[in-house]
Amino acid sequence: MNEMKHDYSDIIDMPRHVSTKHLHMSQHDRAAQFAPFAALTGYDDMIDEAGEQNAVAEDSVIFTAEELDIP
């Protein structure tokens, strides 16, 4: 079996192509372009909501050592 081993040594030192027809896209614009295809749409909202619920729960539940039967 003929296995090809390609370590990119033939292209690794070549200069990066820069288009003369299109302006460079900022990282913000590039990220916005792919945002509609995010696999976890709504995940951030769900995490924020869970954090808010936990913050309320932590504030409202405070036990003393006696209540927990801790010597």
Biopython code that builds the backbone (N, CA, C, O; Angstrom):
import numpy as np
from Bio.PDB.StructureBuilder import StructureBuilder

atoms = [
    (1, "MET", "N", (0.842, -1.176, 0.000)),
    (1, "MET", "CA", (0.000, 0.000, 0.000)),
    (1, "MET", "C", (0.891, 1.245, 0.000)),
    (1, "MET", "O", (1.862, 1.318, 0.754)),
    (2, "ASN", "N", (0.568, 2.187, -0.819)),
    (2, "ASN", "CA", (1.355, 3.394, -0.958)),
    (2, "ASN", "C", (0.751, 4.501, -0.098)),
    (2, "ASN", "O", (-0.302, 5.049, -0.427)),
    (3, "GLU", "N", (1.416, 4.820, 0.991)),
    (3, "GLU", "CA", (0.937, 5.884, 1.868)),
    (3, "GLU", "C", (1.641, 7.183, 1.514)),
    (3, "GLU", "O", (2.860, 7.222, 1.346)),
    (4, "MET", "N", (0.853, 8.245, 1.402)),
    (4, "MET", "CA", (1.433, 9.552, 1.117)),
    (4, "MET", "C", (1.667, 10.277, 2.427)),
    (4, "MET", "O", (0.758, 10.416, 3.245)),
    (5, "LYS", "N", (2.871, 10.728, 2.617)),
    (5, "LYS", "CA", (3.191, 11.526, 3.788)),
    (5, "LYS", "C", (3.446, 12.935, 3.296)),
    (5, "LYS", "O", (4.355, 13.189, 2.506)),
    (6, "HIS", "N", (2.606, 13.856, 3.791)),
    (6, "HIS", "CA", (2.703, 15.231, 3.319)),
    (6, "HIS", "C", (2.900, 16.133, 4.528)),
    (6, "HIS", "O", (1.980, 16.308, 5.327)),
    (7, "ASP", "N", (4.076, 16.701, 4.666)),
    (7, "ASP", "CA", (4.359, 17.566, 5.811)),
    (7, "ASP", "C", (4.270, 19.044, 5.437)),
    (7, "ASP", "O", (4.659, 19.906, 6.226)),
    (8, "TYR", "N", (3.765, 19.342, 4.245)),
    (8, "TYR", "CA", (3.566, 20.712, 3.770)),
    (8, "TYR", "C", (4.862, 21.505, 3.646)),
    (8, "TYR", "O", (4.830, 22.735, 3.593)),
    (9, "SER", "N", (5.991, 20.825, 3.601)),
    (9, "SER", "CA", (7.263, 21.534, 3.486)),
    (9, "SER", "C", (7.386, 22.290, 2.165)),
    (9, "SER", "O", (8.163, 23.240, 2.066)),
    (10, "ASP", "N", (6.635, 21.880, 1.163)),
    (10, "ASP", "CA", (6.712, 22.560, -0.127)),
    (10, "ASP", "C", (5.935, 23.886, -0.139)),
    (10, "ASP", "O", (6.174, 24.727, -1.005)),
    (11, "ILE", "N", (5.017, 24.078, 0.804)),
    (11, "ILE", "CA", (4.215, 25.307, 0.805)),
    (11, "ILE", "C", (4.287, 26.097, 2.110)),
    (11, "ILE", "O", (3.735, 27.193, 2.196)),
    (12, "ILE", "N", (4.950, 25.563, 3.113)),
    (12, "ILE", "CA", (4.921, 26.172, 4.445)),
    (12, "ILE", "C", (5.501, 27.585, 4.476)),
    (12, "ILE", "O", (5.050, 28.408, 5.272)),
    (13, "ASP", "N", (6.462, 27.877, 3.655)),
    (13, "ASP", "CA", (7.105, 29.191, 3.668)),
    (13, "ASP", "C", (6.601, 30.130, 2.574)),
    (13, "ASP", "O", (7.184, 31.190, 2.347)),
    (14, "MET", "N", (5.525, 29.744, 1.900)),
    (14, "MET", "CA", (4.977, 30.603, 0.853)),
    (14, "MET", "C", (4.210, 31.761, 1.487)),
    (14, "MET", "O", (3.631, 31.600, 2.561)),
    (15, "PRO", "N", (4.199, 32.913, 0.844)),
    (15, "PRO", "CA", (3.450, 34.049, 1.394)),
    (15, "PRO", "C", (1.944, 33.789, 1.309)),
    (15, "PRO", "O", (1.464, 33.100, 0.409)),
    (16, "ARG", "N", (1.223, 34.353, 2.260)),
    (16, "ARG", "CA", (-0.221, 34.197, 2.317)),
    (16, "ARG", "C", (-0.873, 35.042, 1.226)),
    (16, "ARG", "O", (-0.466, 36.176, 0.977)),
    (17, "HIS", "N", (-1.882, 34.478, 0.586)),
    (17, "HIS", "CA", (-2.578, 35.205, -0.474)),
    (17, "HIS", "C", (-3.403, 36.348, 0.115)),
    (17, "HIS", "O", (-4.117, 36.154, 1.099)),
    (18, "VAL", "N", (-3.310, 37.520, -0.473)),
    (18, "VAL", "CA", (-4.122, 38.669, -0.075)),
    (18, "VAL", "C", (-4.855, 39.137, -1.328)),
    (18, "VAL", "O", (-4.237, 39.480, -2.336)),
    (19, "SER", "N", (-6.180, 39.145, -1.246)),
    (19, "SER", "CA", (-6.996, 39.488, -2.399)),
    (19, "SER", "C", (-6.827, 40.955, -2.776)),
    (19, "SER", "O", (-6.730, 41.829, -1.915)),
    (20, "THR", "N", (-6.796, 41.197, -4.065)),
    (20, "THR", "CA", (-6.759, 42.573, -4.563)),
    (20, "THR", "C", (-8.163, 43.044, -4.916)),
    (20, "THR", "O", (-8.356, 44.223, -5.213)),
    (21, "LYS", "N", (-9.155, 42.142, -4.891)),
    (21, "LYS", "CA", (-10.529, 42.478, -5.262)),
    (21, "LYS", "C", (-11.428, 42.720, -4.051)),
    (21, "LYS", "O", (-12.391, 43.482, -4.140)),
    (22, "HIS", "N", (-11.128, 42.087, -2.935)),
    (22, "HIS", "CA", (-11.999, 42.170, -1.762)),
    (22, "HIS", "C", (-11.243, 42.739, -0.570)),
    (22, "HIS", "O", (-10.078, 42.412, -0.345)),
    (23, "LEU", "N", (-11.924, 43.598, 0.196)),
    (23, "LEU", "CA", (-11.323, 44.135, 1.411)),
    (23, "LEU", "C", (-11.228, 43.049, 2.482)),
    (23, "LEU", "O", (-11.991, 42.083, 2.469)),
    (24, "HIS", "N", (-10.301, 43.216, 3.393)),
    (24, "HIS", "CA", (-10.125, 42.284, 4.494)),
    (24, "HIS", "C", (-11.339, 42.353, 5.423)),
    (24, "HIS", "O", (-11.765, 43.445, 5.799)),
    (25, "MET", "N", (-11.897, 41.203, 5.796)),
    (25, "MET", "CA", (-13.054, 41.164, 6.686)),
    (25, "MET", "C", (-12.580, 41.110, 8.133)),
    (25, "MET", "O", (-11.697, 40.321, 8.473)),
    (26, "SER", "N", (-13.163, 41.945, 8.982)),
    (26, "SER", "CA", (-12.777, 41.952, 10.394)),
    (26, "SER", "C", (-13.229, 40.647, 11.060)),
    (26, "SER", "O", (-14.126, 39.969, 10.560)),
    (27, "GLN", "N", (-12.610, 40.306, 12.174)),
    (27, "GLN", "CA", (-12.989, 39.086, 12.895)),
    (27, "GLN", "C", (-14.427, 39.183, 13.390)),
    (27, "GLN", "O", (-15.141, 38.181, 13.416)),
    (28, "HIS", "N", (-14.856, 40.380, 13.782)),
    (28, "HIS", "CA", (-16.229, 40.574, 14.252)),
    (28, "HIS", "C", (-17.227, 40.267, 13.129)),
    (28, "HIS", "O", (-18.205, 39.549, 13.338)),
    (29, "ASP", "N", (-16.970, 40.815, 11.944)),
    (29, "ASP", "CA", (-17.857, 40.569, 10.811)),
    (29, "ASP", "C", (-17.817, 39.105, 10.376)),
    (29, "ASP", "O", (-18.837, 38.543, 9.979)),
    (30, "ARG", "N", (-16.653, 38.501, 10.451)),
    (30, "ARG", "CA", (-16.510, 37.098, 10.074)),
    (30, "ARG", "C", (-17.299, 36.208, 11.025)),
    (30, "ARG", "O", (-17.958, 35.263, 10.592)),
    (31, "ALA", "N", (-17.234, 36.506, 12.313)),
    (31, "ALA", "CA", (-17.983, 35.733, 13.310)),
    (31, "ALA", "C", (-19.479, 35.920, 13.112)),
    (31, "ALA", "O", (-20.244, 34.963, 13.230)),
    (32, "ALA", "N", (-19.906, 37.153, 12.810)),
    (32, "ALA", "CA", (-21.329, 37.424, 12.601)),
    (32, "ALA", "C", (-21.854, 36.679, 11.381)),
    (32, "ALA", "O", (-23.028, 36.312, 11.336)),
    (33, "GLN", "N", (-21.009, 36.459, 10.409)),
    (33, "GLN", "CA", (-21.411, 35.756, 9.197)),
    (33, "GLN", "C", (-21.823, 34.320, 9.507)),
    (33, "GLN", "O", (-22.732, 33.788, 8.869)),
    (34, "PHE", "N", (-21.172, 33.695, 10.469)),
    (34, "PHE", "CA", (-21.451, 32.299, 10.786)),
    (34, "PHE", "C", (-22.341, 32.127, 12.008)),
    (34, "PHE", "O", (-22.699, 30.997, 12.341)),
    (35, "ALA", "N", (-22.706, 33.196, 12.680)),
    (35, "ALA", "CA", (-23.534, 33.120, 13.889)),
    (35, "ALA", "C", (-24.860, 32.394, 13.666)),
    (35, "ALA", "O", (-25.265, 31.627, 14.540)),
    (36, "PRO", "N", (-25.559, 32.595, 12.544)),
    (36, "PRO", "CA", (-26.836, 31.903, 12.377)),
    (36, "PRO", "C", (-26.699, 30.381, 12.342)),
    (36, "PRO", "O", (-27.693, 29.673, 12.509)),
    (37, "PHE", "N", (-25.510, 29.876, 12.132)),
    (37, "PHE", "CA", (-25.302, 28.446, 12.031)),
    (37, "PHE", "C", (-24.743, 27.845, 13.320)),
    (37, "PHE", "O", (-24.290, 26.701, 13.324)),
    (38, "ALA", "N", (-24.773, 28.607, 14.409)),
    (38, "ALA", "CA", (-24.246, 28.112, 15.686)),
    (38, "ALA", "C", (-25.031, 26.872, 16.114)),
    (38, "ALA", "O", (-26.262, 26.871, 16.094)),
    (39, "ALA", "N", (-24.325, 25.837, 16.493)),
    (39, "ALA", "CA", (-24.967, 24.581, 16.875)),
    (39, "ALA", "C", (-25.715, 24.695, 18.190)),
    (39, "ALA", "O", (-26.685, 23.971, 18.411)),
    (40, "LEU", "N", (-25.286, 25.581, 19.057)),
    (40, "LEU", "CA", (-25.886, 25.689, 20.382)),
    (40, "LEU", "C", (-26.656, 26.993, 20.538)),
    (40, "LEU", "O", (-26.451, 27.726, 21.505)),
    (41, "THR", "N", (-27.531, 27.280, 19.599)),
    (41, "THR", "CA", (-28.337, 28.491, 19.671)),
    (41, "THR", "C", (-29.165, 28.477, 20.944)),
    (41, "THR", "O", (-29.872, 27.507, 21.216)),
    (42, "GLY", "N", (-29.082, 29.544, 21.725)),
    (42, "GLY", "CA", (-29.841, 29.632, 22.970)),
    (42, "GLY", "C", (-29.101, 29.088, 24.177)),
    (42, "GLY", "O", (-29.588, 29.209, 25.301)),
    (43, "TYR", "N", (-27.942, 28.496, 23.972)),
    (43, "TYR", "CA", (-27.189, 27.898, 25.076)),
    (43, "TYR", "C", (-26.753, 28.948, 26.085)),
    (43, "TYR", "O", (-26.846, 28.720, 27.291)),
    (44, "ASP", "N", (-26.279, 30.095, 25.611)),
    (44, "ASP", "CA", (-25.839, 31.158, 26.521)),
    (44, "ASP", "C", (-26.988, 31.658, 27.390)),
    (44, "ASP", "O", (-26.808, 31.904, 28.583)),
    (45, "ASP", "N", (-28.167, 31.807, 26.791)),
    (45, "ASP", "CA", (-29.337, 32.239, 27.565)),
    (45, "ASP", "C", (-29.689, 31.216, 28.641)),
    (45, "ASP", "O", (-30.035, 31.581, 29.765)),
    (46, "MET", "N", (-29.599, 29.936, 28.291)),
    (46, "MET", "CA", (-29.910, 28.867, 29.236)),
    (46, "MET", "C", (-28.914, 28.875, 30.409)),
    (46, "MET", "O", (-29.313, 28.690, 31.559)),
    (47, "ILE", "N", (-27.649, 29.085, 30.125)),
    (47, "ILE", "CA", (-26.619, 29.139, 31.170)),
    (47, "ILE", "C", (-26.850, 30.349, 32.078)),
    (47, "ILE", "O", (-26.744, 30.241, 33.299)),
    (48, "ASP", "N", (-27.166, 31.499, 31.480)),
    (48, "ASP", "CA", (-27.437, 32.696, 32.283)),
    (48, "ASP", "C", (-28.635, 32.487, 33.206)),
    (48, "ASP", "O", (-28.603, 32.878, 34.373)),
    (49, "GLU", "N", (-29.687, 31.872, 32.678)),
    (49, "GLU", "CA", (-30.886, 31.628, 33.481)),
    (49, "GLU", "C", (-30.590, 30.670, 34.635)),
    (49, "GLU", "O", (-31.047, 30.885, 35.758)),
    (50, "ALA", "N", (-29.828, 29.620, 34.357)),
    (50, "ALA", "CA", (-29.458, 28.668, 35.408)),
    (50, "ALA", "C", (-28.609, 29.356, 36.471)),
    (50, "ALA", "O", (-28.769, 29.083, 37.661)),
    (51, "GLY", "N", (-27.717, 30.236, 36.060)),
    (51, "GLY", "CA", (-26.887, 30.970, 37.011)),
    (51, "GLY", "C", (-27.721, 31.869, 37.898)),
    (51, "GLY", "O", (-27.467, 31.978, 39.098)),
    (52, "GLU", "N", (-28.727, 32.520, 37.306)),
    (52, "GLU", "CA", (-29.614, 33.378, 38.098)),
    (52, "GLU", "C", (-30.405, 32.557, 39.112)),
    (52, "GLU", "O", (-30.573, 32.977, 40.257)),
    (53, "GLN", "N", (-30.884, 31.405, 38.703)),
    (53, "GLN", "CA", (-31.646, 30.541, 39.607)),
    (53, "GLN", "C", (-30.771, 30.056, 40.752)),
    (53, "GLN", "O", (-31.217, 30.004, 41.898)),
    (54, "ASN", "N", (-29.534, 29.704, 40.448)),
    (54, "ASN", "CA", (-28.619, 29.242, 41.490)),
    (54, "ASN", "C", (-28.254, 30.370, 42.443)),
    (54, "ASN", "O", (-28.109, 30.141, 43.644)),
    (55, "ALA", "N", (-28.105, 31.581, 41.925)),
    (55, "ALA", "CA", (-27.773, 32.722, 42.778)),
    (55, "ALA", "C", (-28.905, 32.988, 43.766)),
    (55, "ALA", "O", (-28.653, 33.271, 44.937)),
    (56, "VAL", "N", (-30.141, 32.899, 43.305)),
    (56, "VAL", "CA", (-31.295, 33.086, 44.188)),
    (56, "VAL", "C", (-31.342, 31.975, 45.222)),
    (56, "VAL", "O", (-31.596, 32.237, 46.398)),
    (57, "ALA", "N", (-31.101, 30.744, 44.805)),
    (57, "ALA", "CA", (-31.135, 29.611, 45.718)),
    (57, "ALA", "C", (-30.045, 29.736, 46.782)),
    (57, "ALA", "O", (-30.289, 29.434, 47.951)),
    (58, "GLU", "N", (-28.859, 30.172, 46.398)),
    (58, "GLU", "CA", (-27.764, 30.318, 47.357)),
    (58, "GLU", "C", (-28.067, 31.411, 48.376)),
    (58, "GLU", "O", (-27.723, 31.273, 49.550)),
    (59, "ASP", "N", (-28.703, 32.490, 47.942)),
    (59, "ASP", "CA", (-29.022, 33.590, 48.839)),
    (59, "ASP", "C", (-30.136, 33.235, 49.821)),
    (59, "ASP", "O", (-30.145, 33.727, 50.950)),
    (60, "SER", "N", (-31.065, 32.392, 49.405)),
    (60, "SER", "CA", (-32.232, 32.121, 50.237)),
    (60, "SER", "C", (-32.055, 30.922, 51.159)),
    (60, "SER", "O", (-32.854, 30.743, 52.078)),
    (61, "VAL", "N", (-31.039, 30.098, 50.944)),
    (61, "VAL", "CA", (-30.846, 28.910, 51.767)),
    (61, "VAL", "C", (-29.531, 29.040, 52.533)),
    (61, "VAL", "O", (-28.447, 28.846, 51.981)),
    (62, "ILE", "N", (-29.656, 29.375, 53.825)),
    (62, "ILE", "CA", (-28.484, 29.485, 54.684)),
    (62, "ILE", "C", (-28.770, 28.681, 55.942)),
    (62, "ILE", "O", (-29.735, 28.950, 56.657)),
    (63, "PHE", "N", (-27.931, 27.700, 56.204)),
    (63, "PHE", "CA", (-28.103, 26.841, 57.365)),
    (63, "PHE", "C", (-26.992, 27.103, 58.373)),
    (63, "PHE", "O", (-25.870, 27.454, 58.009)),
    (64, "THR", "N", (-27.324, 26.928, 59.633)),
    (64, "THR", "CA", (-26.301, 27.000, 60.678)),
    (64, "THR", "C", (-25.784, 25.597, 60.935)),
    (64, "THR", "O", (-26.398, 24.623, 60.499)),
    (65, "ALA", "N", (-24.677, 25.479, 61.629)),
    (65, "ALA", "CA", (-24.104, 24.170, 61.941)),
    (65, "ALA", "C", (-25.080, 23.334, 62.766)),
    (65, "ALA", "O", (-25.151, 22.119, 62.585)),
    (66, "GLU", "N", (-25.833, 23.966, 63.667)),
    (66, "GLU", "CA", (-26.791, 23.230, 64.492)),
    (66, "GLU", "C", (-27.921, 22.648, 63.630)),
    (66, "GLU", "O", (-28.363, 21.523, 63.862)),
    (67, "GLU", "N", (-28.381, 23.410, 62.646)),
    (67, "GLU", "CA", (-29.455, 22.940, 61.777)),
    (67, "GLU", "C", (-29.008, 21.757, 60.933)),
    (67, "GLU", "O", (-29.823, 20.916, 60.552)),
    (68, "LEU", "N", (-27.719, 21.692, 60.641)),
    (68, "LEU", "CA", (-27.192, 20.587, 59.842)),
    (68, "LEU", "C", (-26.661, 19.450, 60.696)),
    (68, "LEU", "O", (-26.114, 18.478, 60.174)),
    (69, "ASP", "N", (-26.824, 19.570, 62.022)),
    (69, "ASP", "CA", (-26.338, 18.564, 62.977)),
    (69, "ASP", "C", (-24.837, 18.330, 62.828)),
    (69, "ASP", "O", (-24.368, 17.194, 62.884)),
    (70, "ILE", "N", (-24.105, 19.392, 62.640)),
    (70, "ILE", "CA", (-22.642, 19.305, 62.566)),
    (70, "ILE", "C", (-22.085, 19.639, 63.943)),
    (70, "ILE", "O", (-22.363, 20.703, 64.495)),
    (71, "PRO", "N", (-21.301, 18.725, 64.488)),
    (71, "PRO", "CA", (-20.732, 18.977, 65.834)),
    (71, "PRO", "C", (-19.730, 20.103, 65.845)),
    (71, "PRO", "O", (-19.175, 20.425, 66.896)),
]
sb = StructureBuilder()
sb.init_structure("model")
sb.init_model(0)
sb.init_chain("A")
sb.init_seg("    ")
for serial, (resi, resn, name, xyz) in enumerate(atoms, 1):
    if name == "N":
        sb.init_residue(resn, " ", resi, " ")
    sb.init_atom(name, np.array(xyz, "f"), 0.0, 1.0, " ", f" {name:<3s}", serial, name[0])
structure = sb.get_structure()
